[in-house]
C-alpha cells in the first residue's frame, strides 16, 4: 500500500456522507470575505507555490543533490596553507673531558720533542722553556670546563603550504559517492511523492468542499419541503381532515430536518475553511464541478508495469544506498595509499631541522580496529538484503494498490449511473405522495418516506461522484499518471451542477 493511501468513503442510506481526513470535520465559524473563484487547474498551480510540504520536499532534494556534488570531488588533492609564529629556546651541552685528555697528551708529546729538534747551542734554552710550559699546562687545561653548555633563543615566522592526494582508498571513495547519489535519488523520489500527496489532498479538499455544498443544498431543500409539508398538515388539521397526531409527526420530521441542515451548513463551512487554508487565501469558490465519465476506463492491466513510481524509485535508491554501505564496509579491510608534500614559504627564517620542502607517498593499514569489521560488514549485507526485499515488496504493493483503485473507480462509475433512475423515481414518487396527501388520500408517513428517499438519492449521487473523483486520483497516483488527472477531468461527460453561490 503506497504512502498516499486510497480514498475511503462510506455512504449511509440515511443520506449522510462521511468524508475521511477532515474535509467535513472542521467546525470553524467565520465569514469568508471576497472569495477567489478558482478552477481545479488554477488551484493545482497555486498549491505548487504555497504548499509547505512540497517546498520542504524540494529543499530536501536540493540538499541531497548538493551533498552528492560535494563528495563528487573526493579524489582531488587537499591543499592547505598555514602560518605559525614560533618562539623557541635551544640548549646544547658538549662533554670536553676526552678532548682535554687528548689535547694534554698531544701537547706533552709535542713539547718533549722540541729540545732534540733545535741546534745544540739552544737545547739548554729550549729545555728550560719546555719545562716551564709543562709545569703550566695542568693549570691551563684545568681552566677548561669538562662540559660546555650553550643556550639559544629565537623567534620564527613559519608559513607553509601542505598537500595530500588520495591514491587508493580501498573502495571507500566510490562507495561514498554512490551512496550520496542514491541518497539524492531517494530525496527526489520523496519530493515526487510529497507532490503527489499534495495533489491528492487537493482533490480531496477541493471536491470535498463541493460535495459538502451539495449536502448542505440537499438538506436545505429537504427542510424547505418539510416546512411546506408541516404547513399543509396544519391546514388539514384546522380543516378537520387529519388528526393532531399527524401534525405533530410532521413537526418532528421538520425539526429533525432543521437540525440536519444546521449540521450540513457547519460541515460545509468547515470544508470551505479547510480549502482556504490549504491554498492560503481568505476564501475559495471552486468552479470545477464533480464529474463522472460514463464510459469505463481502459482495463486495469494497462495501468500496470511502470517502474518510475515515486515509491519504487525510493525503494531502488534505498537499495543502492545499502549496496554502497556494503562496499564501504569492505574498504575497511583494505590499505589506504596517499601522496603528501609541504613547502616552506619562509626558508630564510626556518628552524635548523626544517626542510625547505618535502614530498613523499605513504600507505596506512589498520591492523586492529575498535570496531569489529566483520560484524560491520555482516550488518551492511543484512541491510542490503532487507532493502532488496523491500524493493520487491514495493512492486507487489504497487500492483495491488493499482488493481484496488481501478475496482473503486469502476464501482463508483456503475453506482453513479444506476442512481440516475433512482433519483428520477424518487422525485416522481415524492410528487405523487404530496399530491395525494394534499387531496386527503395519502398518508403523512408515505410523504415522509418519499422525502427521505429523495434526500438519500441526492446525497448518494453527490457522494458517489466524489468517490469516483477520489478513486480516479488514487488510481492515477498508484500507476504514476497523476499528471493526467486534468485530462480525465476534461474528458468526463457527466458534471454535477454547482450549487449557486452568492
C-alpha positions as MATLAB code, in Angstrom:
seq = 'XXXXXXXXXXXXXXXXXXXXXXXXXXXXXXXXXXXXXXXXXXXXXXXXXXXXXXXXXXXXXXXXXXXXXXXXXXXXXXXXXXXXXXXXXXXXXXXXXXXXXXXXXXXXXXXXXXXXXXXXXXXXXXXXXXXXXXXXXXXXXXXXXXXXXXXXXXXXXXXXXXXXXXXXXXXXXXXXXXXXXXXXXXXXXXXXXXXXXXXXXXXXXXXXXXXXXXXXXXXXXXXXXXXXXXXXXXXXXXXXXXXXXXXXXXXXXXXXXXXXXXXXXXXXXXXXXXXXXXXXXXXXXXXXXXXXXXXXXXXXXXXXXXXXXXXXXXXXXXXXXXXXXXXXXXXXXXXXXXXXXXXXXXXXXXXXXXXXXXXXXXXXXXXXXXXXXXXXXXXXXXXXXXXXXXXXXXXXXXXXXXXXXXXXXXXXXXXXXXXXXXXXXXXXXXXXXXXXXXXXXXXXXXXXXXXXXXXXXXXXXXXXXXXXXXXXXXXXXXXXXXXXXXXXXXXXXXXXXXXXXX';
ca = [
       0.000    0.000    0.000;
       1.673    3.251   -1.043;
       2.086    6.055    1.463;
      -0.545    8.265   -0.114;
      -3.219    5.651    0.645;
      -6.576    5.221   -1.070;
      -9.720    7.290   -0.543;
     -12.146    5.863    1.970;
     -15.772    6.826    1.536;
     -18.808    5.474    3.293;
     -22.316    6.372    2.205;
     -25.154    5.754    4.626;
     -28.681    5.033    3.426;
     -29.976    7.862    5.569;
     -28.295   10.189    3.136;
     -25.258   11.370    5.066;
     -21.780   11.262    3.541;
     -18.797   10.623    5.769;
     -15.683   12.097    4.153;
     -12.380   10.996    5.694;
      -9.385   13.044    6.809;
     -11.312   16.138    7.892;
     -12.809   17.522    4.689;
     -16.119   17.970    6.507;
     -14.959   17.680   10.117;
     -13.912   21.265   10.859;
     -16.380   23.442   12.715;
     -14.589   26.756   12.292;
     -17.108   29.558   12.076;
     -16.144   32.722   10.284;
     -17.263   34.752    7.325;
     -15.249   34.493    4.143;
     -14.626   37.819    2.530;
     -14.112   38.240   -1.203;
     -13.652   34.544   -2.110;
     -11.452   33.825   -5.110;
     -13.011   31.721   -7.863;
     -10.548   29.013   -8.857;
     -10.800   26.112  -11.249;
      -9.140   22.863  -10.255;
      -6.219   23.562  -12.616;
      -5.726   27.018  -11.115;
      -5.911   25.589   -7.598;
      -3.264   22.999   -8.544;
      -0.926   25.697   -9.795;
      -1.460   27.752   -6.665;
      -0.826   24.735   -4.434;
       2.568   24.195   -6.052;
       3.599   27.649   -4.917;
       2.152   27.745   -1.398;
       2.371   24.168   -0.087;
       4.929   23.901    2.759;
       5.099   20.122    2.276;
       6.078   20.470   -1.383;
       8.564   23.224   -0.592;
      10.134   21.176    2.220;
      10.495   18.140   -0.035;
      12.046   20.248   -2.795;
      14.548   21.747   -0.365;
      15.405   18.297    0.964;
      16.025   17.119   -2.589;
      18.231   20.148   -3.270;
      20.231   19.430   -0.108;
      20.757   15.814   -1.160;
      21.847   16.864   -4.653;
      24.305   19.368   -3.208;
      25.668   16.704   -0.872;
      26.246   14.376   -3.817;
      28.010   17.191   -5.681;
      30.143   17.908   -2.607;
      31.546   14.358   -2.429;
      31.979   14.016   -6.189;
      35.438   15.637   -5.845;
      36.832   13.367   -3.115;
      39.654   12.248   -5.444;
      41.036   15.773   -5.675;
      44.082   16.754   -3.589;
      43.620   18.637   -0.351;
      45.740   21.821   -0.350;
      46.049   23.774    2.862;
      48.057   26.816    3.889;
      49.105   27.507    7.447;
      51.164   30.107    9.275;
      52.830   29.791   12.646;
      54.663   32.275   14.788;
      57.115   30.329   16.954;
      59.207   31.428   19.918;
      61.732   28.739   20.872;
      64.806   28.143   23.011;
      67.535   25.523   22.364;
      70.149   24.313   24.866;
      73.276   22.401   23.674;
      75.739   20.600   26.032;
      79.177   19.202   24.890;
      81.346   16.847   27.024;
      85.036   18.052   26.792;
      86.679   15.537   29.180;
      88.046   13.256   26.498;
      89.117   16.132   24.320;
      91.064   17.715   27.214;
      92.938   14.499   27.922;
      93.759   14.003   24.268;
      94.948   17.597   23.909;
      97.119   17.351   27.071;
      98.773   14.153   25.910;
      99.415   15.521   22.459;
     100.895   18.689   23.895;
     103.261   16.769   26.155;
     104.430   14.654   23.214;
     104.998   17.757   21.143;
     106.937   19.570   23.850;
     109.122   16.572   24.620;
     110.358   16.525   21.075;
     111.297   20.185   20.874;
     114.767   20.092   22.611;
     116.023   17.445   20.250;
     114.927   19.337   17.224;
     116.889   22.551   17.839;
     120.698   23.220   17.477;
     122.868   22.112   20.408;
     123.605   25.682   21.399;
     119.910   26.288   22.050;
     118.947   22.978   23.538;
     119.508   24.207   27.138;
     117.299   27.233   26.494;
     114.634   25.123   24.725;
     114.642   22.611   27.544;
     114.178   25.347   30.103;
     111.212   26.797   28.128;
     109.631   23.369   27.625;
     109.941   22.660   31.324;
     108.213   25.861   32.284;
     105.407   25.213   29.740;
     104.958   21.685   31.003;
     104.608   22.990   34.531;
     101.952   25.490   33.357;
      99.945   23.020   31.196;
      97.938   21.398   34.023;
      96.699   24.789   35.113;
      95.822   25.779   31.588;
      93.795   22.619   30.900;
      92.200   22.804   34.332;
      90.716   26.153   33.354;
      88.797   24.454   30.508;
      85.425   23.058   31.819;
      84.631   19.384   31.452;
      81.202   20.273   29.892;
      80.384   23.148   27.556;
      76.680   24.330   27.634;
      75.132   26.731   25.068;
      71.607   28.190   25.177;
      69.937   29.897   22.180;
      66.564   31.750   21.980;
      64.889   32.955   18.764;
      61.564   33.805   17.088;
      60.413   32.275   13.758;
      57.532   33.053   11.395;
      56.664   29.801    9.640;
      54.257   29.968    6.638;
      53.816   26.641    4.817;
      51.676   25.012    2.124;
      50.692   21.355    2.549;
      49.083   18.959    0.092;
      47.612   15.446    0.431;
      46.386   13.389   -2.538;
      44.485   10.108   -2.036;
      45.898    7.447   -4.324;
      43.917    4.401   -3.196;
      41.071    4.360   -0.683;
      40.236    0.677   -0.723;
      36.946    1.456   -2.444;
      35.760    3.906    0.201;
      35.593    6.950   -2.094;
      33.482    5.261   -4.831;
      31.191    3.801   -2.161;
      30.648    7.210   -0.573;
      29.947    8.780   -3.962;
      27.455    6.057   -4.937;
      25.776    6.358   -1.554;
      25.420   10.122   -1.950;
      23.917    9.701   -5.416;
      21.479    7.100   -4.094;
      20.550    9.498   -1.307;
      19.862   12.217   -3.861;
      17.691    9.823   -5.901;
      15.773    8.863   -2.768;
      15.222   12.533   -1.931;
      13.945   13.176   -5.458;
      11.531   10.261   -5.096;
      10.319   11.601   -1.744;
       9.801   15.021   -3.312;
       7.729   13.479   -6.102;
       5.758   11.512   -3.532;
       5.149   14.644   -1.466;
       3.924   16.421   -4.582;
       1.532   13.556   -5.331;
       0.268   13.570   -1.759;
      -0.364   17.305   -2.000;
      -2.280   16.856   -5.264;
      -4.408   14.024   -3.897;
      -5.114   16.093   -0.823;
      -6.188   18.942   -3.099;
      -8.586   16.588   -4.907;
      -9.965   15.512   -1.541;
     -10.391   19.032   -0.192;
     -11.398   20.813   -3.429;
     -14.083   18.352   -4.479;
     -14.906   17.671   -0.833;
     -15.946   21.298   -0.480;
     -18.261   20.875   -3.479;
     -19.673   17.620   -2.065;
     -20.268   19.329    1.281;
     -22.056   22.130   -0.546;
     -24.257   19.589   -2.302;
     -25.120   18.000    1.036;
     -25.957   21.387    2.505;
     -28.111   22.238   -0.503;
     -29.927   18.899   -0.286;
     -30.512   19.432    3.429;
     -31.935   22.903    2.781;
     -34.226   21.558    0.076;
     -35.420   18.790    2.396;
     -36.053   21.352    5.163;
     -38.000   23.582    2.775;
     -40.090   20.620    1.615;
     -40.867   19.600    5.201;
     -41.760   23.207    6.032;
     -44.323   23.069    3.262;
     -45.494   19.663    4.453;
     -45.928   20.949    8.007;
     -47.875   23.896    6.683;
     -50.162   21.568    4.708;
     -50.590   19.277    7.711;
     -51.527   22.246    9.905;
     -54.090   23.437    7.384;
     -55.609   19.963    7.062;
     -55.769   19.672   10.868;
     -57.540   23.012   11.131;
     -59.941   21.844    8.443;
     -60.605   18.671   10.434;
     -59.249   16.393    7.720;
     -56.282   14.959    9.692;
     -55.797   14.407   13.403;
     -53.400   16.354   15.630;
     -51.001   13.389   15.706;
     -50.228   13.819   12.006;
     -49.321   17.463   12.536;
     -47.035   16.536   15.411;
     -45.417   13.867   13.246;
     -44.755   16.468   10.554;
     -43.387   18.846   13.209;
     -40.948   16.214   14.483;
     -39.755   15.438   10.935;
     -39.374   19.140   10.171;
     -37.326   19.763   13.333;
     -35.054   16.816   12.522;
     -34.524   18.227    9.051;
     -33.667   21.620   10.564;
     -31.008   20.031   12.772;
     -29.598   18.107    9.819;
     -29.495   21.286    7.736;
     -27.633   23.124   10.502;
     -25.065   20.331   10.747;
     -24.652   20.283    6.975;
     -24.093   24.049    6.892;
     -21.426   23.808    9.597;
     -19.754   20.941    7.766;
     -19.799   22.925    4.520;
     -18.306   25.937    6.245;
     -15.570   23.737    7.712;
     -14.792   22.250    4.291;
     -14.678   25.728    2.806;
     -12.281   26.917    5.516;
     -10.029   23.882    5.006;
      -9.775   24.589    1.294;
      -8.917   28.223    2.011;
      -6.197   27.176    4.463;
      -4.782   24.658    2.026;
      -4.449   27.296   -0.692;
      -3.503   30.039    1.791;
      -6.181   32.501    0.794;
      -9.086   34.182    2.553;
     -11.674   32.232    0.607;
     -12.010   29.971   -2.429;
     -15.008   29.415   -4.661;
     -14.492   26.203   -6.711;
     -15.587   26.462  -10.312;
     -14.878   22.883  -11.454;
     -17.842   20.612  -10.624;
     -17.842   16.993   -9.539;
     -17.518   14.790  -12.609;
     -18.015   11.216  -13.746;
     -17.173    9.505  -17.026;
     -19.983    7.281  -18.256;
     -17.579    5.156  -20.274;
     -15.391    2.667  -18.386;
     -11.654    3.159  -18.050;
      -9.207    1.045  -20.035;
      -8.505   -2.387  -18.483;
      -6.627   -2.390  -15.199;
      -3.624   -4.096  -16.814;
      -2.950   -1.001  -18.887;
      -2.165    0.902  -15.668;
       0.492   -1.606  -14.555;
       4.161   -2.105  -15.356;
       5.633    1.339  -14.715;
       8.933    1.490  -12.831;
       9.098    5.260  -12.393;
       6.630    5.389   -9.497;
       7.961    7.525   -6.633;
       7.649    4.697   -4.119;
       9.526    2.308   -6.424;
      12.235    4.863   -7.147;
      12.660    5.449   -3.432;
      12.906    1.706   -2.765;
      15.517    1.296   -5.533;
      17.513    4.243   -4.196;
      17.430    2.767   -0.702;
      18.751   -0.490   -2.113;
      21.557    1.373   -3.890;
      22.423    3.141   -0.647;
      22.582   -0.191    1.174;
      24.833   -1.683   -1.539;
      27.172    1.286   -1.181;
      27.258    0.602    2.540;
      28.493   -2.933    1.829;
      31.336   -1.596   -0.323;
      32.234    0.928    2.359;
      32.371   -1.820    4.991;
      34.666   -3.877    2.727;
      37.019   -0.931    2.288;
      37.911   -1.094    5.984;
      39.801   -4.313    5.303;
      41.979   -2.696    2.635;
      45.032   -0.418    2.871;
      44.965    3.282    2.064;
      47.646    4.976   -0.041;
      48.273    8.689   -0.343;
      50.823   11.234   -1.551;
      51.821   14.252    0.503;
      54.001   17.313    0.290;
      54.907   20.506    2.145;
      56.701   23.689    1.088;
      58.172   26.302    3.434;
      57.492   29.812    2.169;
      59.995   31.442    4.571;
      63.116   29.354    4.220;
      65.448   32.159    5.347;
      63.867   32.114    8.785;
      63.329   28.356    9.138;
      64.270   26.183   12.055;
      67.603   24.397   11.671;
      65.912   20.998   11.495;
      63.235   22.021    8.977;
      63.497   21.097    5.285;
      62.781   23.664    2.591;
      60.266   21.273    1.110;
      59.253   17.656    1.495;
      57.297   15.197   -0.680;
      56.513   11.519   -0.457;
      53.969    8.729   -0.528;
      52.506    6.761    2.343;
      50.483    3.638    2.999;
      48.267    3.067    6.004;
      46.655   -0.199    7.047;
      44.553   -0.767   10.116;
      45.812   -3.821   11.932;
      43.381   -3.686   14.831;
      40.217   -1.582   14.983;
      37.999   -0.775   17.960;
      35.009   -1.549   15.698;
      34.616   -5.183   14.662;
      34.902   -5.014   10.905;
      33.428   -8.476   10.400;
      30.225   -7.600   12.215;
      30.059   -4.239   10.435;
      30.274   -5.987    7.053;
      27.634   -8.539    8.092;
      25.317   -5.726    9.183;
      25.811   -3.915    5.866;
      24.995   -7.093    3.929;
      21.866   -7.648    6.017;
      20.773   -4.060    5.295;
      21.322   -4.637    1.583;
      19.236   -7.827    1.691;
      16.468   -6.023    3.585;
      16.487   -3.171    1.051;
      16.271   -5.645   -1.827;
      13.311   -7.425   -0.234;
      11.621   -4.083    0.466;
      12.026   -3.076   -3.185;
      10.359   -6.287   -4.348;
       7.570   -5.821   -1.811;
       7.017   -2.248   -3.022;
       6.446   -3.517   -6.540;
       3.913   -6.062   -5.336;
       2.152   -3.429   -3.233;
       2.027   -1.027   -6.181;
       0.315   -3.660   -8.325;
      -2.211   -4.426   -5.596;
      -2.947   -0.764   -4.949;
      -3.492   -0.120   -8.641;
      -5.897   -3.029   -9.007;
      -7.902   -1.979   -5.934;
      -8.055    1.624   -7.103;
      -9.288    0.532  -10.546;
     -12.038   -1.506   -8.886;
     -13.075    1.516   -6.800;
     -13.302    3.720   -9.874;
     -15.376    1.215  -11.798;
     -17.651    0.545   -8.811;
     -18.260    4.271   -8.315;
     -18.946    4.763  -12.020;
     -21.526    1.989  -12.176;
     -23.175    3.100   -8.932;
     -23.464    6.660  -10.179;
     -25.117    5.615  -13.446;
     -27.626    3.470  -11.548;
     -28.500    6.391   -9.283;
     -29.923    8.435  -12.182;
     -33.002    6.230  -12.439;
     -33.304    6.075   -8.640;
     -33.238    9.873   -8.410;
     -35.881   10.240  -11.099;
     -38.103    7.623   -9.464;
     -37.693    9.192   -6.003;
     -38.580   12.635   -7.371;
     -41.718   11.354   -9.088;
     -42.754    9.307   -6.043;
     -42.477   12.364   -3.796;
     -44.581   14.424   -6.176;
     -47.299   11.768   -6.244;
     -47.316   11.344   -2.470;
     -47.510   15.107   -1.908;
     -50.471   15.438   -4.269;
     -52.223   12.514   -2.604;
     -51.639   13.994    0.847;
     -52.978   17.396   -0.135;
     -56.095   15.756   -1.529;
     -56.536   13.772    1.645;
     -55.933   10.424    0.037;
     -52.309    9.831    1.024;
     -50.696    9.490    4.414;
     -48.094   11.685    6.045;
     -45.888    8.654    6.605;
     -45.792    7.979    2.879;
     -44.798   11.584    2.171;
     -42.057   11.495    4.809;
     -40.760    8.248    3.378;
     -40.722    9.653   -0.134;
     -38.955   12.785    1.098;
     -36.287   10.696    2.854;
     -35.810    8.540   -0.241;
     -35.277   11.619   -2.398;
     -32.792   13.122    0.071;
     -30.914    9.822    0.151;
     -30.764    9.677   -3.643;
     -29.437   13.248   -3.834;
     -26.716   12.732   -1.245;
     -25.742    9.371   -2.676;
     -25.387   10.890   -6.125;
     -23.052   13.615   -4.852;
     -21.210   11.127   -2.656;
     -20.713    8.666   -5.491;
     -19.405   11.362   -7.822;
     -16.990   12.443   -5.093;
     -15.964    8.828   -4.581;
     -15.308    8.485   -8.318;
     -13.086   11.570   -8.387;
     -11.066   10.471   -5.359;
     -10.717    6.899   -6.613;
      -9.600    8.160  -10.021;
      -6.918   10.311   -8.403;
      -5.804    7.300   -6.345;
      -5.636    5.089   -9.422;
      -3.598    7.590  -11.399;
      -1.243    8.111   -8.473;
      -0.822    4.352   -7.978;
       0.088    3.962  -11.645;
       2.323    7.019  -11.851;
      -0.051    9.034  -14.045;
      -1.429   11.639  -11.651;
      -0.392   14.379  -14.085;
      -3.163   13.080  -16.388;
      -5.931   13.816  -13.870;
      -6.858   17.108  -15.617;
      -7.139   15.181  -18.921;
      -9.636   12.745  -17.410;
     -11.483   15.677  -15.859;
     -11.861   17.426  -19.210;
     -12.908   14.194  -20.957;
     -15.694   13.410  -18.448;
     -19.160   13.655  -19.983;
     -21.163   13.967  -16.749;
     -20.802   17.013  -14.492;
     -22.941   17.772  -11.487;
     -24.312   21.315  -11.492;
     -22.558   23.538   -8.985;
     -24.580   24.959   -6.130;
     -25.393   28.622   -6.776;
     -23.094   30.763   -4.636;
     -23.824   34.332   -3.532;
];
